[in-house]
Amino acid sequence: MGLTPLQALVCVASAAPVLLAISAGRWPQALTLAAVGGLTAVLVVVPVRGRPALRWLADLLMFQTGVLMGWSSWQSRAAAGIPGPAHEPDLPGVLTRVVFPDGPPFRDQGRVCLIHDTGEGRWGATARLTHTGVGMLSDAECERLAARLGNLLLGIGHREVIDRMSLLVRTVPDDGTEYQVWRAGHLDPAAPPLARRTTAELDATIGSISVRTELFVTVSGTETALRRPAQAAGGGVTGRAYALYRVLDGLDDGLKALGVRTVSWLSGAGMAEAIRTGFNPAAAAVLTNHHLTHAGSHADQGGAGGLPMAAAGPTQAPSPAPRAYHHDGFSSVSYAVLMPEPGTVFGSLGPLLGVRTAGERRTVAIHYEVMNQRSASRAVQGNRFRSNVITDWKRQKGFSATAVDERQAGGALAQERAVAAGHAMVRFTVAASITVPAEWNLEDHAAKLENDASGRFRLLRLELAQDSAFVSAALPLGIGLPRLRGALQ
């Protein structure tokens, strides 16, 4: 009936005293126990905005305990006057469990920064992509791209090293740094004053509403899957890096089939900049100016003079509010994007990236996990079993199957046939966020994002977990896919 084993156990335990009291003829006691058991079942089973009421109570108690004890307040070591080693990350919250060792050189791109999530035991890497965009594509072209994405995920499923891929798109205000540096190098001193004034007015008008898009992809695999090939490659961080590199080398063609023009795997400095600009969008101007004025030091290519990992995080992050996250003079709200029952099409998440006000930043992250054949078979068999049980029970009681039941039964059968034919099953989640300067009215901009999703998707605001949700929605680290709950396609 859609219950987890723990929920079913609680319901049975709540009903057992009632049945015992009825069998003994103690009717007043049975009524009292029924009321208590019914309330317990409601607290455990009935979802309230994505979580059962009892889970809300537990999360609220933990959240308030962390705030009162000061566990969730964070300040960087540099801001406190005790800076650590430049290569050691200094990050808040869930990011404290992540380390970023440098791997050996990869092709002509220099060293690649590895992402080691010690909490989940995963190793990954992130690449910065440039893409042609999908806003002007026809429906047929979007269908072809969707099929190619499916082929890419199917290829990942056939590999033993990686099983997750995350796509992150950040639409941020264009600060005009690149244009200003170009202007400074090409300005003609003999230009007429009127032409200069006209150009300055155009720059001020057009530049204030310009936006640019950043696209990242992160792939990762479990420690269990990497252990054997890593030992064959020499063991340690270097062995795990070589095991990942063999997979990364074959991803370029699959990504370029999706319209990607360039794939640049991030070095340690490039990863530090991606994290830093995620926390502080205003830092992009200084970093971009440094790259343009210091040739050969671009962080993605492992050049010298890049941002150290110790400076990747925010300077200060106070205790997260229940409905927002504040960091380095900016405020963010993050959501889980719930897909509609009829499904969606390639490029349909585009409206969530449409900036409505100059100065705001929007992000959308899609986290995919390709399930192995055994897990996929077990999942589809469980779905088929549940749909058959519900249909048979209704038929025995004289009820006809509803359209929803028929659709679920048909979907479960189609999934079982697809898995039996060798196709992969993908578990995924989608997260979105909006970031604005701290002095702005955050709720007004959050409402604009909700309006853009209205009629297409349902946004679930991740209350009491906004700091972790921000990591999932705005940072290219591949963190964010829940362990138990997810959608199947």
C-alpha positions as CSV (number, residue, x, y, z in Angstrom):
1,M,0.0,0.0,0.0
2,G,2.9,2.3,-0.5
3,L,4.2,2.1,3.1
4,T,7.8,1.6,4.0
5,P,8.7,-1.4,6.2
6,L,9.1,0.8,9.2
7,Q,5.8,2.5,8.7
8,A,4.0,-0.8,8.3
9,L,5.6,-2.1,11.5
10,V,4.5,0.9,13.4
11,C,0.9,0.5,12.1
12,V,0.8,-3.1,13.0
13,A,2.2,-2.4,16.5
14,S,-0.4,0.3,17.0
15,A,-3.2,-2.0,15.9
16,A,-2.2,-5.0,18.0
17,P,-3.2,-3.6,21.4
18,V,-6.6,-2.6,20.0
19,L,-7.2,-6.2,18.7
20,L,-6.2,-7.7,22.0
21,A,-8.5,-5.4,24.0
22,I,-11.4,-6.2,21.6
23,S,-10.8,-10.0,22.0
24,A,-10.9,-9.6,25.8
25,G,-14.1,-7.6,25.6
26,R,-12.6,-4.4,27.1
27,W,-14.4,-2.0,24.8
28,P,-13.6,1.4,26.5
29,Q,-9.9,0.5,26.6
30,A,-10.1,-0.6,22.9
31,L,-11.6,2.8,21.9
32,T,-8.9,4.6,23.8
33,L,-6.2,2.5,22.2
34,A,-7.8,2.9,18.8
35,A,-7.7,6.7,19.1
36,V,-4.0,6.6,20.2
37,G,-3.1,4.1,17.5
38,G,-4.9,6.0,14.9
39,L,-3.2,9.3,15.8
40,T,0.2,7.5,15.8
41,A,-0.6,6.0,12.3
42,V,-1.5,9.4,11.0
43,L,1.7,11.0,12.3
44,V,3.8,8.2,10.8
45,V,2.0,7.6,7.4
46,V,0.3,10.8,6.2
47,P,2.8,13.0,4.3
48,V,2.8,16.8,4.9
49,R,4.7,18.6,2.2
50,G,6.8,15.6,1.4
51,R,7.5,14.4,4.9
52,P,5.3,12.6,7.5
53,A,4.3,14.7,10.5
54,L,6.5,12.7,12.9
55,R,9.5,13.3,10.7
56,W,8.7,17.0,10.7
57,L,8.7,17.0,14.5
58,A,12.0,15.2,14.6
59,D,13.6,17.4,12.0
60,L,12.3,20.5,13.8
61,L,13.7,19.4,17.1
62,M,17.1,18.6,15.6
63,F,17.1,21.9,13.7
64,Q,16.3,24.0,16.8
65,T,18.9,22.1,18.8
66,G,21.6,22.9,16.3
67,V,20.6,26.5,16.3
68,L,20.6,26.9,20.1
69,M,23.8,25.0,20.5
70,G,25.5,27.0,17.8
71,W,26.4,23.9,15.7
72,S,25.1,25.3,12.5
73,S,26.8,28.7,12.7
74,W,30.0,28.8,10.6
75,Q,33.0,31.1,9.9
76,S,36.0,30.5,7.7
77,R,39.4,30.0,9.3
78,A,40.8,33.0,7.3
79,A,38.1,35.3,8.7
80,A,38.9,34.1,12.2
81,G,42.5,34.9,11.7
82,I,43.8,31.3,11.7
83,P,44.2,30.4,8.1
84,G,45.2,26.8,7.3
85,P,47.1,25.2,4.4
86,A,46.2,26.6,1.0
87,H,45.3,23.2,-0.4
88,E,43.0,22.2,2.5
89,P,39.3,23.0,1.9
90,D,37.5,25.2,4.4
91,L,33.8,24.6,3.7
92,P,30.6,24.7,5.9
93,G,27.9,22.2,6.6
94,V,27.6,19.0,4.6
95,L,30.7,20.0,2.6
96,T,33.0,19.3,5.6
97,R,32.9,15.6,4.6
98,V,34.3,16.3,1.1
99,V,38.0,16.3,0.2
100,F,39.5,17.4,-3.1
101,P,42.7,15.6,-3.9
102,D,44.5,16.3,-7.2
103,G,44.8,13.4,-9.6
104,P,47.6,12.9,-12.1
105,P,47.7,14.8,-15.5
106,F,44.8,13.9,-17.8
107,R,45.4,14.2,-21.5
108,D,46.3,17.9,-22.3
109,Q,44.1,19.4,-19.5
110,G,46.6,19.1,-16.7
111,R,45.7,17.7,-13.3
112,V,42.0,16.9,-12.5
113,C,40.5,17.6,-9.1
114,L,38.9,14.5,-7.7
115,I,35.8,14.8,-5.5
116,H,35.9,12.3,-2.6
117,D,32.7,12.2,-0.6
118,T,33.8,10.4,2.5
119,G,30.3,10.3,3.9
120,E,28.9,8.3,1.0
121,G,32.2,6.7,-0.1
122,R,32.1,8.1,-3.6
123,W,34.8,9.4,-6.0
124,G,34.0,11.8,-8.9
125,A,35.2,14.6,-11.1
126,T,33.5,17.7,-12.6
127,A,33.8,19.3,-16.0
128,R,32.8,22.8,-17.2
129,L,30.8,22.6,-20.5
130,T,29.9,25.0,-23.2
131,H,26.7,24.3,-25.0
132,T,24.8,25.7,-27.9
133,G,21.5,25.9,-25.9
134,V,18.1,24.4,-26.6
135,G,15.8,27.4,-26.5
136,M,15.6,27.7,-30.3
137,L,15.3,23.9,-31.1
138,S,12.2,22.3,-32.5
139,D,10.3,19.5,-30.7
140,A,11.8,16.9,-33.0
141,E,15.3,18.1,-32.2
142,C,14.6,18.0,-28.5
143,E,13.3,14.5,-28.9
144,R,16.6,13.5,-30.5
145,L,18.6,15.1,-27.7
146,A,16.4,13.2,-25.2
147,A,17.2,9.9,-26.9
148,R,20.9,10.7,-27.0
149,L,20.8,11.5,-23.2
150,G,19.1,8.1,-22.7
151,N,21.9,6.5,-24.7
152,L,24.5,8.3,-22.6
153,L,22.9,7.1,-19.4
154,L,22.6,3.6,-20.8
155,G,26.3,3.6,-21.6
156,I,27.1,4.7,-18.0
157,G,24.9,1.8,-16.8
158,H,27.1,-0.7,-18.7
159,R,30.2,0.6,-17.0
160,E,31.2,-0.8,-13.7
161,V,33.1,2.3,-12.4
162,I,30.6,5.1,-12.4
163,D,26.8,5.1,-11.8
164,R,25.9,8.7,-11.2
165,M,25.9,11.8,-13.4
166,S,24.8,15.3,-12.4
167,L,24.1,18.3,-14.7
168,L,24.1,21.8,-13.2
169,V,23.1,24.9,-15.0
170,R,23.6,28.3,-13.4
171,T,22.1,31.4,-15.1
172,V,23.8,34.4,-13.5
173,P,24.1,38.1,-14.2
174,D,26.8,39.1,-16.7
175,D,29.1,41.6,-14.9
176,G,30.6,42.7,-18.2
177,T,34.2,42.0,-17.0
178,E,35.2,40.3,-20.3
179,Y,33.8,43.2,-22.3
180,Q,35.4,45.8,-20.2
181,V,38.8,44.2,-20.5
182,W,38.4,43.9,-24.2
183,R,37.4,47.6,-24.4
184,A,40.4,48.7,-22.4
185,G,42.7,47.0,-24.9
186,H,41.0,48.2,-28.1
187,L,39.9,51.7,-27.2
188,D,41.0,54.3,-29.7
189,P,42.2,57.5,-28.0
190,A,41.2,59.5,-31.0
191,A,37.5,58.4,-30.9
192,P,35.0,61.3,-30.9
193,P,33.6,62.2,-27.5
194,L,30.0,61.8,-28.7
195,A,30.8,58.2,-29.8
196,R,32.3,57.5,-26.4
197,R,29.3,58.8,-24.5
198,T,26.9,56.9,-26.8
199,T,28.8,53.7,-26.3
200,A,28.9,54.2,-22.5
201,E,25.1,54.7,-22.4
202,L,24.5,51.5,-24.4
203,D,26.9,49.6,-22.2
204,A,25.0,50.8,-19.1
205,T,21.6,50.0,-20.6
206,I,22.3,46.6,-22.1
207,G,24.9,45.4,-19.6
208,S,22.6,45.8,-16.6
209,I,20.2,43.1,-18.0
210,S,22.6,40.7,-19.6
211,V,23.0,37.2,-18.3
212,R,25.3,34.3,-18.9
213,T,25.0,30.6,-18.4
214,E,27.4,28.2,-16.7
215,L,27.0,24.4,-17.3
216,F,28.8,21.7,-15.4
217,V,28.7,17.9,-15.4
218,T,29.8,15.7,-12.5
219,V,30.3,11.9,-12.7
220,S,31.0,9.7,-9.7
221,G,31.3,6.1,-8.7
222,T,31.3,4.2,-5.4
223,E,34.4,3.2,-3.5
224,T,33.3,-0.5,-3.9
225,A,33.2,-0.2,-7.7
226,L,36.5,1.6,-7.9
227,R,38.5,-0.5,-5.5
228,R,39.5,-3.3,-7.8
229,P,40.4,-1.3,-10.9
230,A,42.2,1.2,-8.6
231,Q,44.4,-1.6,-7.2
232,A,45.2,-2.7,-10.7
233,A,46.3,0.9,-11.5
234,G,48.6,1.2,-8.5
235,G,46.2,1.9,-5.6
236,G,45.6,5.1,-3.6
237,V,44.4,8.3,-5.0
238,T,46.4,7.9,-8.2
239,G,44.9,4.5,-8.9
240,R,41.4,5.8,-8.4
241,A,42.1,8.7,-10.6
242,Y,43.3,6.4,-13.4
243,A,40.2,4.3,-13.0
244,L,38.0,7.4,-13.4
245,Y,40.1,8.7,-16.3
246,R,39.3,5.6,-18.4
247,V,35.7,6.5,-18.1
248,L,36.1,10.2,-18.5
249,D,38.0,9.7,-21.8
250,G,34.9,8.0,-23.3
251,L,32.3,10.6,-22.1
252,D,33.3,13.4,-24.5
253,D,31.6,11.9,-27.5
254,G,28.4,11.2,-25.6
255,L,28.3,14.8,-24.2
256,K,29.1,16.3,-27.6
257,A,26.1,14.4,-29.1
258,L,24.0,16.5,-26.7
259,G,25.2,19.7,-28.3
260,V,28.2,20.3,-26.0
261,R,31.0,22.1,-27.8
262,T,33.8,21.8,-25.2
263,V,34.5,19.7,-22.1
264,S,37.1,21.0,-19.6
265,W,37.7,18.8,-16.6
266,L,38.3,21.1,-13.6
267,S,41.6,21.3,-11.8
268,G,41.8,22.1,-8.1
269,A,41.8,25.9,-8.8
270,G,38.9,25.5,-11.2
271,M,36.9,23.5,-8.7
272,A,37.6,26.2,-6.0
273,E,36.4,28.9,-8.3
274,A,33.2,26.9,-9.2
275,I,32.4,26.6,-5.4
276,R,33.4,30.2,-4.6
277,T,31.2,31.7,-7.3
278,G,28.4,29.4,-6.2
279,F,28.5,30.9,-2.7
280,N,29.3,34.4,-3.9
281,P,28.3,35.3,-7.5
282,A,30.0,38.7,-7.1
283,A,33.4,37.0,-6.9
284,A,33.1,36.0,-10.6
285,A,34.1,39.6,-11.7
286,V,37.5,39.5,-9.9
287,L,38.3,36.0,-11.0
288,T,37.4,36.6,-14.6
289,N,39.5,39.8,-14.7
290,H,42.4,37.9,-13.3
291,H,42.2,35.2,-16.0
292,L,41.9,37.7,-18.8
293,T,44.8,39.9,-17.6
294,H,47.1,37.0,-16.7
295,A,47.5,34.8,-19.7
296,G,48.0,31.1,-19.2
297,S,46.6,31.1,-15.6
298,H,43.1,29.9,-16.4
299,A,42.1,27.6,-13.5
300,D,40.4,25.0,-15.7
301,Q,43.8,24.3,-17.4
302,G,45.7,24.1,-14.2
303,G,47.6,27.3,-14.6
304,A,49.5,28.9,-11.8
305,G,47.9,31.6,-9.7
306,G,44.5,30.0,-9.4
307,L,42.2,30.3,-6.4
308,P,43.4,28.0,-3.5
309,M,40.9,25.5,-2.2
310,A,41.1,27.1,1.3
311,A,39.4,30.2,-0.2
312,A,36.7,28.3,-2.0
313,G,34.0,28.6,0.6
314,P,32.1,31.6,2.0
315,T,33.7,33.9,4.6
316,Q,30.7,33.6,7.0
317,A,27.5,31.7,7.1
318,P,25.1,32.2,10.0
319,S,22.8,29.6,11.3
320,P,20.4,28.7,8.4
321,A,16.9,30.0,8.6
322,P,14.1,27.4,8.3
323,R,13.1,28.6,4.8
324,A,16.3,30.2,3.4
325,Y,20.1,30.1,3.5
326,H,22.3,33.2,3.9
327,H,26.0,33.3,2.7
328,D,28.5,36.0,2.0
329,G,26.0,38.8,1.5
330,F,23.6,36.7,-0.5
331,S,20.4,34.8,0.3
332,S,19.2,31.6,-1.4
333,V,16.0,29.5,-1.5
334,S,16.2,26.0,-2.8
335,Y,13.5,23.6,-4.0
336,A,13.0,20.0,-5.0
337,V,11.3,20.0,-8.4
338,L,8.6,17.3,-8.6
339,M,8.0,15.9,-12.1
340,P,4.4,15.7,-13.4
341,E,2.7,12.3,-13.7
342,P,2.5,12.4,-17.6
343,G,6.2,13.1,-17.8
344,T,8.1,15.9,-19.3
345,V,10.2,16.7,-22.4
346,F,13.8,17.7,-23.1
347,G,14.3,21.4,-22.3
348,S,11.1,21.9,-20.3
349,L,13.1,23.1,-17.2
350,G,14.2,26.2,-19.2
351,P,11.5,28.5,-17.6
352,L,13.1,27.9,-14.2
353,L,16.3,29.5,-15.5
354,G,14.5,32.6,-16.8
355,V,16.0,35.6,-14.8
356,R,13.2,38.1,-14.1
357,T,15.2,40.8,-12.3
358,A,18.7,42.0,-13.1
359,G,21.0,40.8,-10.4
360,E,19.4,37.5,-9.4
361,R,20.9,34.1,-10.0
362,R,19.0,30.9,-10.8
363,T,20.2,27.3,-10.9
364,V,18.8,23.9,-11.9
365,A,20.6,20.6,-11.1
366,I,19.6,17.2,-12.3
367,H,21.1,14.2,-10.5
368,Y,20.9,10.8,-12.3
369,E,21.8,7.4,-10.9
370,V,21.8,4.4,-13.2
371,M,20.7,1.4,-11.3
372,N,22.5,-1.9,-11.9
373,Q,20.6,-4.8,-13.5
374,R,19.9,-6.6,-10.2
375,S,18.6,-3.5,-8.4
376,A,16.5,-2.5,-11.5
377,S,14.9,-6.0,-11.7
378,R,14.1,-5.9,-8.0
379,A,12.5,-2.4,-8.3
380,V,10.3,-3.2,-11.3
381,Q,9.2,-6.5,-9.7
382,G,8.3,-4.7,-6.6
383,N,6.3,-2.1,-8.6
384,R,4.5,-4.8,-10.5
385,F,3.7,-6.7,-7.3
386,R,2.2,-3.7,-5.6
387,S,0.1,-2.8,-8.6
388,N,-1.2,-6.4,-8.9
389,V,-2.0,-6.6,-5.2
390,I,-4.1,-3.3,-5.4
391,T,-5.9,-4.4,-8.6
392,D,-6.7,-7.9,-7.2
393,W,-7.9,-6.5,-3.9
394,K,-10.3,-4.0,-5.6
395,R,-11.6,-6.8,-7.9
396,Q,-12.3,-9.1,-4.9
397,K,-14.2,-6.3,-3.1
398,G,-16.2,-5.5,-6.2
399,F,-14.5,-2.2,-7.1
400,S,-13.4,-1.4,-10.6
401,A,-9.9,-0.3,-11.3
402,T,-9.5,3.5,-11.8
403,A,-7.6,5.1,-14.6
404,V,-4.7,5.8,-12.2
405,D,-4.5,2.1,-11.3
406,E,-4.5,1.1,-14.9
407,R,-1.8,3.6,-15.8
408,Q,0.4,2.5,-12.9
409,A,-0.1,-1.2,-13.8
410,G,0.7,-0.4,-17.5
411,G,3.8,1.6,-16.5
412,A,5.0,-1.2,-14.2
413,L,4.6,-3.8,-16.9
414,A,6.4,-1.6,-19.5
415,Q,9.3,-1.0,-17.1
416,E,9.6,-4.7,-16.4
417,R,9.7,-5.5,-20.1
418,A,12.3,-2.7,-20.7
419,V,14.6,-4.0,-18.0
420,A,14.2,-7.6,-19.2
421,A,15.2,-6.3,-22.7
422,G,18.5,-4.9,-21.3
423,H,17.6,-1.3,-20.8
424,A,18.7,0.6,-17.8
425,M,16.6,2.1,-15.0
426,V,17.5,5.6,-13.9
427,R,16.7,7.1,-10.5
428,F,16.8,10.9,-10.6
429,T,16.1,14.1,-8.7
430,V,15.8,17.7,-9.7
431,A,16.7,20.7,-7.5
432,A,16.4,24.4,-8.3
433,S,17.4,27.5,-6.4
434,I,17.3,31.3,-6.6
435,T,20.0,33.6,-5.1
436,V,19.7,37.4,-4.6
437,P,21.7,40.0,-2.6
438,A,20.9,39.8,1.1
439,E,19.2,43.2,1.2
440,W,16.6,42.3,-1.4
441,N,13.2,40.9,-0.5
442,L,13.9,37.2,-0.9
443,E,10.3,36.0,-0.7
444,D,9.3,38.1,-3.7
445,H,12.0,36.5,-5.9
446,A,11.2,33.0,-4.6
447,A,7.5,33.7,-5.6
448,K,8.7,34.5,-9.1
449,L,10.5,31.2,-9.4
450,E,7.3,29.4,-8.1
451,N,5.2,31.3,-10.7
452,D,7.6,30.2,-13.5
453,A,7.1,26.5,-12.4
454,S,3.3,26.8,-12.0
455,G,1.5,24.7,-14.5
456,R,4.6,22.7,-15.4
457,F,6.1,21.3,-12.2
458,R,5.5,21.4,-8.5
459,L,8.1,23.0,-6.3
460,L,8.7,21.6,-2.8
461,R,10.5,24.1,-0.6
462,L,13.1,22.2,1.3
463,E,12.4,23.7,4.7
464,L,14.8,23.0,7.7
465,A,17.4,21.8,5.2
466,Q,18.2,24.9,3.1
467,D,21.9,24.7,3.6
468,S,22.1,21.1,2.3
469,A,19.6,21.9,-0.4
470,F,21.8,24.8,-1.6
471,V,24.7,22.3,-2.1
472,S,22.5,20.1,-4.2
473,A,21.1,22.8,-6.3
474,A,23.9,25.3,-6.8
475,L,27.3,23.6,-6.4
476,P,28.8,21.2,-9.1
477,L,29.8,18.4,-6.7
478,G,27.3,15.7,-7.6
479,I,25.8,15.7,-4.1
480,G,22.0,15.7,-3.7
481,L,20.5,12.4,-4.8
482,P,18.6,10.9,-1.8
483,R,19.5,7.4,-0.8
484,L,16.0,6.0,-0.5
485,R,13.5,8.3,-2.2
486,G,13.6,9.1,-5.9
487,A,11.8,8.9,-9.2
488,L,12.1,6.0,-11.6
489,Q,12.1,6.3,-15.4
